[in-house]
């Protein structure tokens, strides 16, 4: 499913590129459409909206794919888009807490269940199609500087996490606490299939020869939709999934590196 989605996106962008090269008015110095390749390492985090869950640091990720700019009138304005494979995520910690749940059987009884501390290292994969307006300076020597603002539309194709449970042992009469790794878990069914975000960025282009230009910059991708589709706290070794809700939004900061042809 993920491969087919990515293939369709690349074919769509290639078709748009062909139309842009042949159908958009352009002069000899600045083409109406530019196609390039982007690679961008990122640092991501998840901001939780649930009191039992807190952020626990950043996670490294990566984005790569095809990018394209449509010139809008003058050289100073462009519509920027692309098709990217985005890998991002974040680390979370669940604080120890007690909740009330019901036993199963003919006469359900409310009981208190102690939930130990957990840590998660979450990783998500998306196919992302952003739409941004790019504002560019006039060329100064070989350099052109730009700022861009727009929205990202991303479709989830994979969601996984490494889970660690806080365990206490007393081998010599003293308490020792450590996080013990659980099995790696897949959470695609519990992850929202769509992620919308606001993208803000800035950077520069270095024109090397002809229409070829090196690109570098920084983008901030601010998610504003819930990462979790069912609003549940997922603990692999605690059967209380229906009793605790969790919500959160993912964000990442990326270093943009690329080349236009």
Helices and strands as residue ranges (DSSP letters): H 2-23, E 33-48, E 53-55, E 59-71, E 77-94, E 97-102, E 110-115, E 118-136, E 143-169, E 176-181, E 185-186, G 188-190, E 194-209, E 212-223, E 248-260
